[in-house]
Amino acid sequence: METFEQIYRAYFTDVYRYCLKLCGNADEAEELTAETFLKALQALKSYRGDCELRVWLCQIAKNRYFSEQRKRKPEPLSDTLESAAPSPESLAVRSDEAERVSEAVHRLDEPYKEVFLLRVYGEMPFESIGKLFSKTANWACVTFHRAKAKIKAELEENP
């Protein structure tokens, strides 16, 4: 196994970019990245190798992010929502809607939740996502679009 310093150097940029996509704020992304590597250092012995190390680190980051989001008070929704419902991807990057999308994503069943997070926040291609699940790229694409439809339906149901 690689030393922790090698892991840090190899994956820092990927984890930071993932964290930046999650929270949309450079300062928060830096803090979340630091927390992620601290948590990874503490849990490195429990890493089983079921997935790529980069994916494992991003899962730690995602869990830390959602844990912090649950602790925060929800922000009021904007009164100027468009009449046509925007796609879940565009909602995820708008800070005023991020909380709603985050909650909707959190309520998704697996594998929809993980595929959606890997595609939107991790910017992973369908081929890589499929490999993580020992499935095809087509399966990942279909699963992603089904997850997106479920999120969109929930957001339309609960404005």
Legacy VTK file of the C-alpha trace (Angstrom):
# vtk DataFile Version 3.0
C-alpha trace
ASCII
DATASET POLYDATA
POINTS 159 float
0.000 0.000 0.000
1.087 3.546 -0.650
2.174 5.835 2.163
-0.333 8.394 3.276
1.809 11.195 1.861
1.727 9.516 -1.559
-2.033 9.105 -1.309
-2.425 12.748 -0.324
-0.300 13.986 -3.217
-1.952 11.698 -5.744
-5.557 12.416 -4.808
-5.622 15.877 -3.244
-6.649 17.685 -6.437
-9.418 15.175 -7.256
-10.827 15.300 -3.735
-10.619 19.094 -3.597
-12.429 19.465 -6.935
-15.093 17.035 -5.763
-15.533 18.992 -2.519
-15.711 22.261 -4.455
-18.502 20.823 -6.597
-20.334 19.653 -3.486
-20.267 22.911 -1.559
-19.598 25.550 -4.232
-17.265 27.532 -1.963
-13.460 27.408 -2.142
-12.936 27.986 1.598
-15.455 25.319 2.558
-13.958 22.956 -0.035
-10.490 23.384 1.477
-11.829 22.673 4.950
-13.850 19.696 3.743
-10.810 18.326 1.885
-8.680 18.621 5.014
-11.354 16.881 7.089
-11.622 14.169 4.449
-7.913 13.368 4.518
-7.856 13.478 8.318
-10.748 11.018 8.441
-9.067 8.875 5.765
-5.822 8.797 7.756
-7.738 7.596 10.801
-9.600 4.952 8.777
-6.883 3.876 6.343
-6.433 0.504 8.025
-10.126 -0.241 7.481
-9.923 0.458 3.709
-10.848 -2.873 2.124
-10.059 -2.040 -1.486
-13.628 -2.651 -2.679
-13.378 0.479 -4.823
-10.698 2.815 -6.116
-8.933 4.812 -3.429
-10.098 8.040 -5.104
-13.712 6.883 -4.916
-13.276 5.906 -1.251
-11.899 9.372 -0.462
-14.765 11.042 -2.326
-17.251 8.911 -0.380
-15.680 10.125 2.856
-15.944 13.719 1.592
-19.573 13.215 0.591
-20.478 11.745 3.977
-18.721 14.592 5.818
-20.483 17.166 3.627
-23.950 15.692 4.143
-23.338 15.329 7.878
-22.561 19.046 8.055
-25.563 19.909 5.867
-27.919 18.074 8.215
-26.609 20.169 11.128
-27.251 23.500 9.376
-30.564 25.311 9.258
-32.161 25.210 5.820
-32.002 28.477 3.905
-35.275 30.012 2.654
-36.092 29.218 -0.946
-35.912 31.956 -3.531
-39.229 33.549 -4.478
-38.049 33.932 -8.044
-38.103 30.297 -9.139
-38.571 29.699 -12.821
-41.940 28.307 -13.858
-40.346 25.440 -15.794
-38.631 23.057 -13.425
-34.852 23.121 -13.998
-32.821 19.925 -14.164
-31.370 18.498 -10.923
-27.829 19.202 -12.157
-28.500 22.925 -12.546
-30.245 23.036 -9.172
-27.252 21.405 -7.509
-24.980 24.305 -8.437
-27.371 27.045 -7.354
-26.694 27.690 -3.697
-30.280 28.617 -2.846
-31.546 25.258 -4.090
-28.607 23.084 -3.063
-30.192 22.163 0.266
-33.381 20.890 -1.387
-31.449 18.894 -3.945
-29.124 17.542 -1.255
-32.072 16.328 0.781
-33.742 14.779 -2.276
-30.510 13.025 -3.248
-30.045 11.794 0.319
-33.484 10.155 0.215
-32.722 8.230 -3.002
-32.306 4.484 -2.726
-29.035 2.889 -3.767
-27.644 2.633 -6.395
-29.428 5.762 -7.653
-27.945 7.994 -4.961
-24.359 6.870 -5.464
-24.543 6.950 -9.274
-26.036 10.457 -9.221
-23.375 11.739 -6.807
-20.518 10.182 -8.747
-21.787 11.623 -12.034
-22.781 15.131 -10.902
-20.354 15.879 -8.088
-17.546 13.505 -9.008
-17.834 14.264 -12.745
-17.141 10.624 -13.487
-17.882 9.210 -16.929
-20.584 6.540 -17.170
-17.980 3.958 -18.112
-16.087 4.469 -14.819
-19.293 4.456 -12.797
-20.359 1.219 -14.469
-17.020 -0.383 -13.636
-17.345 0.601 -9.972
-20.600 -1.329 -9.814
-19.369 -4.156 -12.079
-21.957 -3.081 -14.636
-21.938 -1.495 -18.085
-21.721 2.166 -19.002
-25.275 1.873 -20.335
-26.487 0.646 -16.932
-24.806 3.651 -15.282
-26.404 6.038 -17.774
-29.887 4.567 -17.301
-29.492 4.540 -13.508
-28.327 8.162 -13.538
-31.302 9.310 -15.634
-33.721 7.407 -13.422
-32.166 9.041 -10.342
-32.451 12.437 -12.004
-36.126 11.787 -12.798
-36.806 10.749 -9.186
-35.130 13.909 -7.860
-37.004 16.112 -10.302
-40.321 14.484 -9.395
-39.690 14.993 -5.687
-38.709 18.641 -6.197
-41.871 19.254 -8.229
-43.973 17.427 -5.611
-42.544 19.434 -2.707
-41.854 22.961 -3.974
LINES 1 160
159 0 1 2 3 4 5 6 7 8 9 10 11 12 13 14 15 16 17 18 19 20 21 22 23 24 25 26 27 28 29 30 31 32 33 34 35 36 37 38 39 40 41 42 43 44 45 46 47 48 49 50 51 52 53 54 55 56 57 58 59 60 61 62 63 64 65 66 67 68 69 70 71 72 73 74 75 76 77 78 79 80 81 82 83 84 85 86 87 88 89 90 91 92 93 94 95 96 97 98 99 100 101 102 103 104 105 106 107 108 109 110 111 112 113 114 115 116 117 118 119 120 121 122 123 124 125 126 127 128 129 130 131 132 133 134 135 136 137 138 139 140 141 142 143 144 145 146 147 148 149 150 151 152 153 154 155 156 157 158
